[in-house]
Amino acid sequence: MMLLLTACATTPERNATDMTPSPAQWTAANASDKPIATQWLVAFADPELSALVQDALNHNYDLKAAAARVDAARQQARIDGAARWPQLAFAAGYQRGAAITNSESGAFEALFAMSWEIDVWGRIKATQQAAGQDAEAVAADYHGAGLSLAARTAQSYFELIEANLQAEVAEQSTKDRRTIVDLVRGRFARGLTRGLDLRLVLTDLENAKAQLAGARNRVQIVTRRLEVLLGRYPGNSFKKRSALPTPPAALSAGLPSELLARRPDLVAVLSRLRAADSRVESAKKALLPRITLTAAGGTGSPALTELIDPRAVAWNLAMGLVQPIFTGGRLTAAIHLNEARTEEAFNQYQSTALNAFREVEQALAAESWLREQERALKEAVEQTEASRKLAIYSYRQGLIEILTLLDSYRSTLNAQSAHLYVQRQLLSNRIDLYLALGGGV
């Protein structure tokens, strides 16, 4: 009786909102419960960016590999479901033999065989459902890979713009340092300054050259990375931009509960959990009797034309029932194995959901802090520009030391570089938010 109850147990209903209680609202101050935009790429209003993302979606090799995995998973589901149908095989042949009397004889044969396990309890159906749910998970993985690829392409595009601008800032800083060297060298020739001052400005110039080389190297590194995302052979064919784009208007984040049905990674882990449930069901029903129907038959004749005579066909039909009695614990171990995998999948879902909420809250909060940081650095750039002009005037008048002048130039470079970095971080964080919310391209 216990065996029958175990084998007939049904799979639990898995509902995302029931398994993972979600907060009513996002805690970030700038969050909005209005529906999120379904297309985030158009919000940047950048045709070149849109073209690059589309190029990546069409040609990226990793995404093509993910698409192949989807097709493979669907075919595996077909394979696992094929056992629900009768399996029929046909074989044709010819046999030739010789007797002791040296006479020879031959015969044509046409044979067929059929087998069919009647899926009374739904064991094979449960296996097929598990494979189908695995295929759904792989399809969700593919969708998520496409969103991730679009996000990484956009972020690399913005990083390339920033890298080029950083190189321009470093190049201008190097030119300014050369101007200072010329100034100090002229004053040294006239006996107006010490040799130490000339050594200091020459050292500062070499440091500026090193920073410029590093900035240019970063440009080529980011360029190669972007080209690989696009599926291109590295060729450095991107246009330079004069400034980073302005981030789009504030984004509506929707409700936390909507995230569970929208994010591809959550859809994938839920499908895998359901697949694990189906495999538990299949393992339990393996304890029940199996009913099989088999048939075999055929005909043989020395004359090929007689093979099509239905009166010459011999056949047999049999039905059998197999009830597992003792398997050394294999069937019960299979049940416990799949139950353990179900528990693993359940906890994996909880972890993925919790991480999804964290990513959204983190990106929402980061936008406020990054905007505040960007405003402060913009003001710092303006102040360092003004102080640098005053410093060069004061040094010409002999009012300040050379170290103060050099420090003003370094402060200007650092402020400009930090401002560009935060501007790009704002854009990258916005894309991280789109990705965290599971929004479409």
FIFIPA-167785 format. One line per field, with one value per residue (C-alpha): residue number from 1; residue in one letter; y, z, x. Coordinates in Angstrom, 1 decimal. Layout:
BEGIN
num: (NUM  ...)
residu: (A  ...)
Y: (Y  ...)
Z: (Z  ...)
X: (X  ...)
end
This chain:
BEGIN
num: (1  2  3  4  5  6  7  8  9  10  11  12  13  14  15  16  17  18  19  20  21  22  23  24  25  26  27  28  29  30  31  32  33  34  35  36  37  38  39  40  41  42  43  44  45  46  47  48  49  50  51  52  53  54  55  56  57  58  59  60  61  62  63  64  65  66  67  68  69  70  71  72  73  74  75  76  77  78  79  80  81  82  83  84  85  86  87  88  89  90  91  92  93  94  95  96  97  98  99  100  101  102  103  104  105  106  107  108  109  110  111  112  113  114  115  116  117  118  119  120  121  122  123  124  125  126  127  128  129  130  131  132  133  134  135  136  137  138  139  140  141  142  143  144  145  146  147  148  149  150  151  152  153  154  155  156  157  158  159  160  161  162  163  164  165  166  167  168  169  170  171  172  173  174  175  176  177  178  179  180  181  182  183  184  185  186  187  188  189  190  191  192  193  194  195  196  197  198  199  200  201  202  203  204  205  206  207  208  209  210  211  212  213  214  215  216  217  218  219  220  221  222  223  224  225  226  227  228  229  230  231  232  233  234  235  236  237  238  239  240  241  242  243  244  245  246  247  248  249  250  251  252  253  254  255  256  257  258  259  260  261  262  263  264  265  266  267  268  269  270  271  272  273  274  275  276  277  278  279  280  281  282  283  284  285  286  287  288  289  290  291  292  293  294  295  296  297  298  299  300  301  302  303  304  305  306  307  308  309  310  311  312  313  314  315  316  317  318  319  320  321  322  323  324  325  326  327  328  329  330  331  332  333  334  335  336  337  338  339  340  341  342  343  344  345  346  347  348  349  350  351  352  353  354  355  356  357  358  359  360  361  362  363  364  365  366  367  368  369  370  371  372  373  374  375  376  377  378  379  380  381  382  383  384  385  386  387  388  389  390  391  392  393  394  395  396  397  398  399  400  401  402  403  404  405  406  407  408  409  410  411  412  413  414  415  416  417  418  419  420  421  422  423  424  425  426  427  428  429  430  431  432  433  434  435  436  437  438  439  440  441)
residu: (M  M  L  L  L  T  A  C  A  T  T  P  E  R  N  A  T  D  M  T  P  S  P  A  Q  W  T  A  A  N  A  S  D  K  P  I  A  T  Q  W  L  V  A  F  A  D  P  E  L  S  A  L  V  Q  D  A  L  N  H  N  Y  D  L  K  A  A  A  A  R  V  D  A  A  R  Q  Q  A  R  I  D  G  A  A  R  W  P  Q  L  A  F  A  A  G  Y  Q  R  G  A  A  I  T  N  S  E  S  G  A  F  E  A  L  F  A  M  S  W  E  I  D  V  W  G  R  I  K  A  T  Q  Q  A  A  G  Q  D  A  E  A  V  A  A  D  Y  H  G  A  G  L  S  L  A  A  R  T  A  Q  S  Y  F  E  L  I  E  A  N  L  Q  A  E  V  A  E  Q  S  T  K  D  R  R  T  I  V  D  L  V  R  G  R  F  A  R  G  L  T  R  G  L  D  L  R  L  V  L  T  D  L  E  N  A  K  A  Q  L  A  G  A  R  N  R  V  Q  I  V  T  R  R  L  E  V  L  L  G  R  Y  P  G  N  S  F  K  K  R  S  A  L  P  T  P  P  A  A  L  S  A  G  L  P  S  E  L  L  A  R  R  P  D  L  V  A  V  L  S  R  L  R  A  A  D  S  R  V  E  S  A  K  K  A  L  L  P  R  I  T  L  T  A  A  G  G  T  G  S  P  A  L  T  E  L  I  D  P  R  A  V  A  W  N  L  A  M  G  L  V  Q  P  I  F  T  G  G  R  L  T  A  A  I  H  L  N  E  A  R  T  E  E  A  F  N  Q  Y  Q  S  T  A  L  N  A  F  R  E  V  E  Q  A  L  A  A  E  S  W  L  R  E  Q  E  R  A  L  K  E  A  V  E  Q  T  E  A  S  R  K  L  A  I  Y  S  Y  R  Q  G  L  I  E  I  L  T  L  L  D  S  Y  R  S  T  L  N  A  Q  S  A  H  L  Y  V  Q  R  Q  L  L  S  N  R  I  D  L  Y  L  A  L  G  G  G  V)
Y: (0.0  2.4  1.6  2.5  5.8  6.7  5.9  7.8  11.0  14.1  16.8  20.0  23.2  25.7  29.3  32.0  34.5  31.8  30.4  33.8  36.5  39.9  43.4  45.6  48.4  49.0  50.6  52.9  56.5  57.1  53.9  54.1  51.5  52.5  49.8  49.6  50.4  47.2  48.7  50.3  50.8  53.4  55.5  56.4  57.8  56.7  55.1  53.9  52.2  50.6  49.3  47.9  46.0  44.6  43.6  41.7  39.9  38.8  37.8  37.0  33.4  32.7  33.7  31.4  28.6  29.3  29.2  25.7  24.6  25.6  23.4  20.5  20.7  20.7  17.6  15.9  16.5  14.8  11.9  11.4  11.6  9.1  6.2  7.0  5.7  2.2  1.4  -0.4  -1.8  -3.5  -5.7  -7.1  -9.6  -12.5  -15.8  -18.2  -21.6  -24.8  -28.4  -31.5  -32.5  -29.3  -27.9  -24.2  -22.5  -19.0  -17.1  -13.6  -12.4  -9.5  -9.2  -6.7  -6.1  -3.8  -2.9  -0.5  0.3  1.4  4.4  3.6  5.5  8.4  7.6  8.2  11.3  12.7  12.1  13.9  16.8  17.1  17.3  19.8  21.9  21.7  23.0  25.9  26.6  26.6  28.9  31.3  31.1  32.0  35.0  36.1  35.7  38.0  40.6  40.2  40.5  43.7  45.2  44.3  45.7  49.0  49.2  48.4  51.1  53.7  52.5  53.0  56.5  57.2  55.6  57.8  60.9  59.9  59.6  63.1  64.5  62.7  64.1  67.6  67.3  66.1  69.2  71.4  69.8  70.5  74.1  74.2  72.6  75.3  78.0  76.6  75.9  79.6  80.9  78.6  79.8  83.4  82.4  83.0  79.5  76.6  73.4  71.4  73.1  72.0  68.4  68.3  69.5  67.1  64.2  65.4  65.4  61.8  60.8  62.5  60.6  57.3  58.1  58.9  55.6  53.8  55.6  54.7  51.1  51.0  52.3  49.3  46.8  48.1  48.2  44.6  43.5  45.3  43.8  40.2  40.9  41.9  38.8  40.7  40.2  43.1  46.0  49.2  50.6  52.6  56.3  58.7  60.6  64.1  63.4  60.7  60.7  62.0  59.3  58.9  60.2  58.4  54.8  53.3  50.0  48.5  46.3  43.8  40.9  41.6  40.8  37.1  36.5  38.9  38.0  35.2  33.7  33.4  31.8  29.4  28.2  27.8  25.6  23.5  23.2  22.0  19.6  18.1  17.7  15.8  13.5  12.7  11.7  9.5  7.9  7.1  5.6  3.3  1.3  0.4  -2.4  -1.8  -3.1  -3.9  -4.9  -6.7  -8.1  -9.8  -11.4  -11.7  -14.0  -15.7  -17.1  -18.0  -15.8  -12.1  -11.6  -13.9  -11.6  -9.3  -12.2  -11.5  -15.2  -16.0  -13.7  -15.3  -13.1  -13.2  -10.8  -10.7  -8.6  -8.6  -7.1  -6.5  -5.6  -4.7  -6.7  -6.5  -4.1  -3.8  -0.4  1.1  2.4  3.9  5.5  7.0  8.6  10.0  11.2  13.2  14.5  15.8  17.5  19.0  20.4  21.8  23.4  24.9  26.6  27.7  29.4  31.2  32.3  33.6  35.5  37.1  38.1  39.6  41.8  42.9  43.8  46.1  47.8  48.2  49.8  52.0  53.3  53.7  56.0  58.6  58.4  58.5  61.6  63.3  62.3  63.5  66.9  67.3  66.2  68.6  71.4  70.1  70.3  73.9  74.8  73.1  74.8  78.2  77.3  76.1  79.4  81.3  79.0  79.6  83.4  83.3  81.2  83.6  86.4  84.4  84.1  80.3  77.4  75.0  72.2  74.2  74.8  71.1  70.1  72.3  70.6  67.1  68.1  69.3  66.0  63.9  65.8  65.6  61.9  61.2  63.1  61.1  57.9  58.7  59.9  56.5  54.7  56.5  55.0  51.6  51.6  52.5  49.5  47.3  48.5  47.6  44.2  43.6  44.4  42.0  44.6  43.8  45.4)
Z: (0.0  0.9  -2.5  -4.3  -2.4  -3.1  -6.8  -7.3  -5.5  -7.8  -8.4  -6.5  -8.2  -8.4  -8.4  -8.4  -6.2  -3.6  -3.3  -3.0  -1.1  -2.5  -1.0  -2.0  -3.2  -3.9  -1.0  -3.1  -2.9  -6.6  -7.5  -9.3  -9.4  -13.0  -15.6  -17.0  -20.6  -22.7  -25.0  -23.3  -26.2  -27.9  -24.7  -25.5  -28.9  -30.4  -33.9  -33.8  -30.5  -31.8  -34.9  -32.8  -30.5  -33.4  -35.0  -31.9  -31.7  -35.3  -35.3  -31.7  -31.7  -28.0  -28.7  -31.7  -29.5  -27.0  -29.8  -30.8  -27.2  -27.4  -30.5  -28.9  -25.8  -27.9  -29.8  -26.6  -25.4  -28.7  -28.0  -24.4  -25.6  -28.4  -26.0  -25.6  -29.1  -30.6  -32.0  -35.3  -37.2  -40.6  -42.0  -45.5  -46.6  -48.7  -47.5  -49.7  -48.7  -50.0  -49.2  -49.0  -52.4  -53.7  -54.5  -53.7  -52.5  -51.5  -50.0  -49.6  -46.1  -45.0  -41.2  -38.8  -35.1  -32.9  -29.2  -27.2  -23.5  -22.7  -20.4  -18.0  -15.0  -17.0  -16.1  -19.7  -19.9  -16.8  -18.3  -21.5  -19.4  -17.6  -20.9  -22.2  -19.0  -19.4  -23.0  -21.7  -19.2  -22.0  -24.1  -21.1  -20.8  -24.5  -24.0  -21.0  -23.0  -25.6  -23.0  -21.4  -24.8  -25.6  -22.2  -22.5  -26.0  -24.9  -21.8  -23.9  -26.4  -23.6  -22.1  -25.5  -25.7  -22.2  -23.0  -26.1  -24.1  -21.3  -23.9  -25.2  -21.7  -21.1  -24.4  -23.6  -20.1  -21.8  -24.0  -21.0  -19.2  -22.2  -22.0  -18.4  -19.2  -21.8  -19.3  -16.6  -19.0  -20.2  -16.6  -15.7  -18.7  -17.4  -13.9  -12.5  -11.1  -9.7  -11.5  -9.1  -10.6  -14.1  -12.9  -11.3  -14.4  -16.6  -14.2  -14.3  -18.1  -18.3  -15.9  -18.1  -21.1  -19.2  -18.4  -22.0  -23.1  -20.6  -21.8  -25.4  -24.4  -22.7  -25.9  -27.9  -25.1  -25.0  -28.8  -29.1  -26.5  -28.3  -31.6  -30.2  -28.9  -32.4  -33.9  -35.9  -36.5  -34.6  -37.0  -34.9  -37.1  -34.6  -34.8  -32.0  -30.1  -28.7  -25.5  -23.6  -24.1  -21.4  -19.4  -20.3  -18.0  -14.7  -15.2  -13.8  -12.0  -11.7  -8.8  -7.2  -7.8  -11.5  -11.5  -10.9  -14.2  -16.3  -15.6  -17.8  -15.2  -12.8  -15.5  -16.3  -12.7  -12.1  -15.3  -14.0  -10.6  -12.4  -14.5  -11.3  -9.9  -13.0  -12.7  -9.1  -10.4  -13.1  -10.6  -8.3  -11.0  -12.0  -9.0  -10.6  -13.1  -16.7  -19.5  -22.8  -26.1  -28.6  -32.0  -34.6  -37.9  -41.5  -44.5  -46.6  -50.1  -52.9  -55.1  -54.5  -55.8  -53.2  -50.3  -51.0  -50.6  -47.2  -46.8  -46.5  -43.5  -40.1  -37.0  -33.3  -30.7  -27.0  -24.0  -20.9  -17.4  -15.4  -11.7  -10.1  -6.9  -5.9  -7.6  -4.9  -3.9  -7.3  -7.8  -4.3  -4.6  -7.9  -6.1  -3.3  -5.9  -7.8  -4.6  -3.5  -6.9  -6.5  -3.1  -4.8  -7.6  -5.0  -3.1  -6.3  -7.2  -3.8  -4.2  -7.7  -6.7  -3.7  -5.9  -8.5  -5.9  -4.7  -8.2  -8.7  -5.3  -5.8  -9.2  -8.1  -5.1  -7.1  -9.6  -6.9  -5.5  -8.9  -9.9  -6.8  -7.4  -11.0  -9.9  -7.4  -9.8  -12.5  -10.0  -9.1  -12.8  -13.0  -9.8  -10.8  -14.2  -12.5  -10.0  -12.7  -14.6  -11.3  -10.6  -13.9  -13.5  -9.9  -10.9  -13.7  -11.0  -8.7  -6.0  -5.7  -5.9  -8.8  -6.8  -6.3  -10.0  -10.8  -8.2  -9.9  -13.2  -11.6  -9.8  -13.1  -14.8  -11.9  -11.8  -15.5  -15.5  -12.5  -14.0  -17.3  -15.3  -13.3  -16.3  -17.9  -14.6  -14.7  -18.2  -17.2  -14.1  -16.0  -18.3  -15.2  -14.0  -17.3  -17.2  -13.5  -14.3  -17.2  -19.7  -23.4  -25.9)
X: (0.0  2.8  4.5  1.3  0.9  4.5  4.3  1.0  2.1  1.6  4.2  3.7  2.5  5.3  4.2  6.9  5.1  4.2  7.7  9.4  7.6  8.6  8.3  5.4  7.8  11.4  13.3  15.3  14.1  14.1  12.1  8.8  6.1  5.1  5.5  9.1  9.9  10.0  12.7  15.7  18.0  15.9  16.1  19.7  18.7  22.0  21.8  25.4  24.8  21.6  23.5  26.3  23.9  22.0  25.3  26.3  23.0  23.4  27.0  28.2  29.5  28.7  25.0  25.0  26.3  23.5  20.9  22.3  21.9  18.2  17.7  19.6  17.4  14.2  15.4  16.3  12.7  11.5  13.8  12.6  9.0  9.5  9.1  5.4  4.8  5.1  8.6  8.4  11.4  11.6  14.4  14.8  17.4  18.5  20.1  22.0  23.3  24.7  23.8  26.1  24.9  26.5  23.1  22.6  19.4  18.4  15.5  14.3  13.1  11.0  10.8  9.2  9.2  7.1  7.3  5.3  5.3  1.8  2.3  -0.6  0.9  2.4  6.0  7.3  5.1  6.7  10.2  9.1  7.7  11.1  12.9  10.5  10.9  14.7  14.3  12.2  15.0  17.6  15.4  15.2  19.0  19.3  17.0  19.0  22.3  20.9  20.0  23.4  25.2  23.3  24.1  27.8  28.0  26.4  28.7  31.8  30.7  30.5  33.7  35.4  34.1  35.4  38.8  39.2  38.3  40.7  43.4  42.6  42.8  46.1  47.4  46.4  48.0  51.2  51.2  50.6  53.6  55.8  54.7  55.8  59.1  59.8  58.8  61.1  63.9  63.8  63.8  66.6  68.7  68.2  69.1  65.6  65.1  67.0  68.1  65.9  62.8  63.9  64.5  61.0  59.2  61.1  60.1  56.5  56.6  57.8  55.1  52.5  53.9  53.5  49.9  49.2  50.7  48.5  45.4  46.1  46.7  43.4  41.7  43.0  42.1  38.5  38.3  39.4  36.9  34.0  35.1  34.9  31.4  30.5  32.0  34.5  38.2  40.0  40.3  39.9  37.1  35.0  34.4  35.5  32.9  33.4  31.5  29.7  25.9  23.6  21.8  18.1  15.4  14.7  13.6  10.4  11.3  7.8  6.8  9.2  6.7  6.8  10.5  9.8  8.1  10.2  13.9  15.1  17.4  14.4  12.3  15.2  15.7  11.9  11.7  14.6  12.9  9.7  11.9  13.3  9.8  8.8  11.9  10.9  7.4  9.0  11.3  8.4  6.2  9.1  8.0  4.7  4.1  5.0  2.7  4.4  3.0  5.3  4.7  7.0  6.5  7.6  7.8  10.5  10.4  12.8  10.7  10.8  7.3  5.8  6.9  4.0  1.4  -0.3  -1.2  2.5  3.1  3.6  3.3  2.8  1.5  2.3  1.4  3.5  3.5  6.7  6.6  9.9  10.3  14.0  16.5  19.1  17.7  18.3  14.7  14.4  17.8  16.8  13.8  16.0  18.5  15.9  14.4  17.8  18.2  14.8  15.8  19.0  16.9  14.5  17.3  19.0  15.7  15.5  19.1  18.6  15.5  17.2  20.2  17.8  16.2  19.6  20.8  17.7  18.0  21.7  21.4  18.5  20.5  23.7  22.1  21.4  24.9  26.6  24.5  25.6  29.2  29.1  27.8  30.6  33.3  31.9  32.4  35.8  36.8  35.8  37.6  40.8  40.8  40.5  43.3  45.6  45.3  46.0  48.9  50.7  50.2  51.5  54.6  55.5  55.3  57.5  54.8  54.6  57.0  57.1  55.6  52.4  52.2  52.7  50.2  47.6  48.1  47.9  44.7  43.2  44.1  42.7  39.5  38.9  39.7  37.5  34.6  34.7  34.9  31.8  29.9  30.5  29.6  26.2  25.6  26.8  24.7  21.6  22.2  22.8  19.4  17.7  19.4  18.5  14.8  14.8  13.8  14.0  16.4)
end
